[in-house]
Amino acid sequence: MRILGIDPGLNATGYGVVELDGSEVRHVASGTINIPSARPLPTRLNLLFEALREVFDQYHPDEVAVENTFLAKNVAVALKLGQAKGIALLVAEQGKLPVAEYTPTEIKTAVTGYGAAAKEQVQYMVGRLLRLDVEATTHHATDALATAICHLHTALPRHATTSMAATRRIAHA
């Protein structure tokens, strides 16, 4: 199972692709999509849309996990985060992919065991779990990888049941 994690932002959106290989979580790709803030808002949204489509087309995820940031320093920041998140959800929907949303607390708990972990702790654990030099990545990419890892921890029990049911349906068809 291949998961695309997304840390939405209008200026910088992180993405992280992880794959379950047997019982091991493996890093496939990660990065940050930087959008020039000087561009008009519709242009910025379109650039983000096109960049996320390229990520989907290149890595072919099975599911998408998006960080659901519902707190922001001010209303304008919250609206911009919501617009970036909307683009991520739209691209996933167009690809007919299941989408899950996780709060920062859920993500931190899944990765570090502590819902109020500092960004450095999350970054450290992502590096350990994926055997990755996370200092070479942005915190946006690390947050996206953490979101994907969170989804794997959450989705595994559900997928085991779903896969068995799908196998039974195929066998009886």
C-alpha positions in Angstrom: 0.0 0.0 0.0 1.4 3.4 -1.0 0.3 6.5 0.9 0.7 10.1 -0.1 0.8 12.5 2.9 0.2 16.2 2.3 1.0 19.1 4.6 -1.0 21.8 2.9 0.1 25.4 2.6 -0.4 28.1 0.0 3.3 29.2 0.0 4.8 25.8 0.7 3.0 22.4 0.6 4.9 19.4 1.8 4.4 15.9 0.3 5.6 12.6 1.4 5.1 9.2 -0.2 5.6 6.0 1.9 5.0 2.4 1.1 4.2 -0.6 3.2 6.7 -3.3 2.2 5.7 -6.4 4.2 5.8 -5.1 7.8 8.3 -2.3 7.0 7.4 1.3 6.1 9.6 2.5 3.3 10.3 6.1 2.1 9.5 6.5 -1.6 9.7 10.3 -2.1 9.2 13.6 -0.4 9.6 17.3 -1.1 8.1 20.7 -0.9 6.1 22.5 -3.5 6.9 26.2 -3.3 4.5 28.7 -4.7 5.7 32.3 -5.3 3.6 34.6 -3.0 3.8 37.5 -5.4 1.5 35.7 -7.9 -2.3 36.4 -7.8 -4.3 34.0 -5.7 -6.0 32.1 -8.6 -2.6 31.6 -10.2 -1.1 30.3 -7.0 -4.0 27.8 -6.5 -3.6 26.6 -10.1 0.2 26.2 -9.7 -0.5 24.1 -6.5 -3.1 22.1 -8.3 -0.8 21.3 -11.2 2.2 20.4 -9.0 0.1 18.1 -6.9 -1.3 16.4 -10.0 2.3 15.8 -11.1 3.1 14.2 -7.7 0.0 11.9 -8.1 0.9 11.0 -11.6 4.5 10.2 -10.7 4.0 8.2 -7.6 0.5 6.6 -8.0 -0.6 6.5 -4.4 -3.3 4.2 -3.2 -4.6 6.6 -0.6 -4.1 10.1 0.5 -3.6 11.5 4.0 -3.9 15.3 4.6 -3.0 17.2 7.7 -6.1 19.0 9.0 -4.8 22.2 10.5 -7.8 23.9 12.1 -5.9 26.4 14.2 -4.1 29.4 12.7 -2.6 32.6 14.0 -5.2 34.6 12.2 -8.3 34.3 10.0 -6.3 35.1 6.8 -3.8 32.3 7.5 -6.7 29.9 8.2 -8.4 30.8 4.9 -5.2 30.3 2.9 -4.5 26.9 4.6 -8.1 25.9 3.8 -7.7 26.8 0.2 -4.5 24.8 -0.1 -6.2 21.9 1.6 -9.1 22.1 -0.8 -6.8 21.8 -3.7 -5.2 18.7 -2.2 -8.7 17.2 -1.6 -9.8 18.0 -5.1 -6.8 16.3 -6.7 -7.3 13.2 -4.6 -11.0 13.2 -5.5 -10.3 13.5 -9.2 -8.0 10.5 -8.9 -10.8 8.6 -7.1 -8.5 8.0 -4.1 -9.7 7.6 -0.5 -8.7 10.5 1.7 -8.2 10.7 5.4 -7.6 13.8 7.5 -5.6 13.9 10.7 -5.0 16.6 13.2 -1.5 17.6 14.2 -2.1 16.0 17.6 -3.1 12.7 16.0 -0.1 12.8 13.7 2.3 13.5 16.6 0.8 10.8 18.7 1.1 8.2 15.9 4.8 9.1 15.2 6.2 10.0 18.6 3.7 8.6 21.1 3.1 12.1 22.4 0.5 14.5 21.0 2.3 17.6 22.1 5.7 16.6 20.6 7.9 19.4 19.3 8.6 19.6 15.5 12.2 18.4 16.2 10.9 15.3 17.9 8.6 14.5 15.0 11.4 15.1 12.5 13.7 12.8 14.5 11.2 10.0 14.7 10.3 10.3 11.0 14.0 10.0 10.2 14.4 6.9 12.5 11.2 5.2 11.2 12.2 5.7 7.5 16.0 5.5 7.9 16.1 8.9 6.3 18.4 11.9 6.7 15.5 14.3 7.5 17.9 17.2 8.0 18.2 17.3 4.2 14.4 17.8 3.9 12.1 20.8 4.8 9.8 20.6 7.8 6.9 20.7 5.4 8.1 17.4 3.8 8.8 15.9 7.2 5.3 16.8 8.3 3.8 15.2 5.2 5.8 12.0 5.8 4.6 12.0 9.4 1.0 12.4 8.1 1.5 9.4 5.7 3.0 7.3 8.6 0.0 8.2 10.8 -2.3 7.0 8.1 -0.6 3.7 7.8 -0.8 3.2 11.6 -4.5 4.1 11.5 -5.4 2.3 8.2 -3.6 -1.0 8.7 -6.3 -2.8 10.7 -9.1 -1.4 8.4 -7.2 -2.5 5.3 -6.6 -6.1 6.6 -10.4 -6.5 6.9 -11.2 -4.7 3.6 -8.6 -6.8 1.7 -10.0 -10.1 3.0 -13.5 -9.0 2.1 -12.4 -8.0 -1.4 -10.6 -11.3 -1.8 -13.8 -13.1 -0.9 -15.9 -11.0 -3.4 -13.4 -11.7 -6.2 -13.3 -15.5 -5.4 -17.2 -15.6 -5.6 -17.5 -13.6 -8.8 
